[in-house]
Amino acid sequence: MSFGTNLRTLLGERSMTQKELAHHLNIAPSTVGSYVQNMREPDFSTLKSIAAYFNVSIDYLLDYTPGRLLNTQEREMLRIFRSLPAEHQRICTEQCRAFIRNSYLEKKEQEISS
């Protein structure tokens, strides 16, 4: 995905307009529009402001994954997790641990019944 696509996704998830983001970042709405349409990319300062505003990494915005490549679902889960408030992150982590325990128990039951 491109920077513009990622920005469009973030705006859509928050039901936010390009004009609202532009106002928050103190830039022209047409500038945000050109980002979303992949006609321009922001300078470093604006890129950092966008990442901070949406609580995502610059790597996410630029669709860059250092080290081991994450698949699309892993990147999406990481982005969503990072955008949650701390308390929701804690709850999400606990729920994921419960899923792992349940999967392990189901697998064990299948092995016993086989």
C-alpha positions as CSV (number, residue, x, y, z in Angstrom):
1,M,0.0,0.0,0.0
2,S,1.1,3.6,-0.5
3,F,1.3,6.5,1.9
4,G,-1.9,8.0,0.5
5,T,-3.8,4.7,0.8
6,N,-2.7,4.3,4.4
7,L,-3.7,7.9,5.2
8,R,-7.1,7.4,3.6
9,T,-7.6,4.2,5.7
10,L,-6.7,6.1,8.9
11,L,-9.1,9.0,8.0
12,G,-11.9,6.5,7.2
13,E,-11.5,4.5,10.4
14,R,-12.0,7.7,12.4
15,S,-14.8,9.1,10.1
16,M,-12.6,12.1,9.7
17,T,-12.4,14.5,6.8
18,Q,-9.3,15.6,5.0
19,K,-10.3,19.2,6.1
20,E,-10.4,18.2,9.7
21,L,-6.9,16.7,9.6
22,A,-5.6,19.7,7.7
23,H,-7.0,22.0,10.4
24,H,-5.4,19.9,13.2
25,L,-2.0,19.9,11.3
26,N,-2.3,23.5,10.4
27,I,-1.9,22.8,6.7
28,A,-4.0,23.4,3.6
29,P,-6.8,20.9,3.0
30,S,-5.6,20.7,-0.6
31,T,-2.3,19.5,0.7
32,V,-3.9,16.6,2.6
33,G,-5.9,15.9,-0.6
34,S,-2.7,15.6,-2.6
35,Y,-1.3,13.2,0.0
36,V,-4.5,11.0,-0.1
37,Q,-4.4,11.0,-3.9
38,N,-0.7,10.0,-3.9
39,M,0.3,13.2,-5.8
40,R,2.6,14.5,-3.0
41,E,4.3,13.2,0.1
42,P,4.7,15.2,3.3
43,D,8.0,16.6,4.5
44,F,9.6,14.9,7.6
45,S,8.0,17.3,10.1
46,T,4.5,16.8,8.7
47,L,5.1,13.0,8.5
48,K,6.0,13.0,12.2
49,S,2.9,15.1,13.0
50,I,0.6,12.7,11.1
51,A,2.1,9.7,12.8
52,A,1.7,11.3,16.2
53,Y,-1.8,12.4,15.5
54,F,-3.0,8.9,14.5
55,N,-0.7,7.2,17.0
56,V,1.0,5.0,14.3
57,S,4.6,4.5,13.3
58,I,6.2,6.4,10.4
59,D,7.0,2.9,9.1
60,Y,3.3,2.1,8.9
61,L,2.6,5.4,7.0
62,L,5.3,4.7,4.5
63,D,4.5,1.0,4.3
64,Y,8.0,0.0,5.4
65,T,8.8,-3.0,7.5
66,P,12.4,-3.4,8.7
67,G,13.7,-6.9,9.5
68,R,11.3,-9.8,9.2
69,L,8.6,-9.0,6.8
70,L,5.1,-9.0,8.3
71,N,2.2,-10.1,6.3
72,T,-0.7,-7.8,5.6
73,Q,-2.8,-9.2,8.5
74,E,0.1,-8.9,11.0
75,R,0.7,-5.3,9.9
76,E,-2.9,-4.4,10.3
77,M,-3.2,-6.0,13.7
78,L,-0.1,-4.2,14.9
79,R,-1.4,-0.9,13.6
80,I,-4.8,-1.4,15.2
81,F,-3.1,-2.4,18.5
82,R,-0.9,0.6,18.6
83,S,-3.8,3.0,18.0
84,L,-5.7,1.7,21.1
85,P,-5.4,3.4,24.4
86,A,-3.2,1.6,27.0
87,E,-6.1,0.1,28.9
88,H,-7.6,-1.3,25.6
89,Q,-4.2,-2.7,24.7
90,R,-4.0,-4.5,28.0
91,I,-7.5,-6.0,27.4
92,C,-6.6,-7.0,23.8
93,T,-3.5,-8.7,25.0
94,E,-5.4,-10.7,27.6
95,Q,-8.0,-11.7,25.0
96,C,-5.2,-12.9,22.6
97,R,-3.7,-14.9,25.4
98,A,-7.1,-16.5,26.0
99,F,-7.4,-17.4,22.3
100,I,-3.9,-19.1,22.5
101,R,-4.9,-21.1,25.6
102,N,-8.2,-22.1,24.0
103,S,-6.5,-23.1,20.8
104,Y,-3.9,-25.2,22.7
105,L,-6.7,-26.9,24.7
106,E,-8.7,-27.7,21.6
107,K,-5.6,-29.1,19.9
108,K,-4.9,-31.2,23.0
109,E,-8.5,-32.6,23.0
110,Q,-8.3,-33.5,19.4
111,E,-5.0,-35.4,20.0
112,I,-6.6,-37.3,22.9
113,S,-9.7,-38.2,21.0
114,S,-7.7,-39.4,17.9
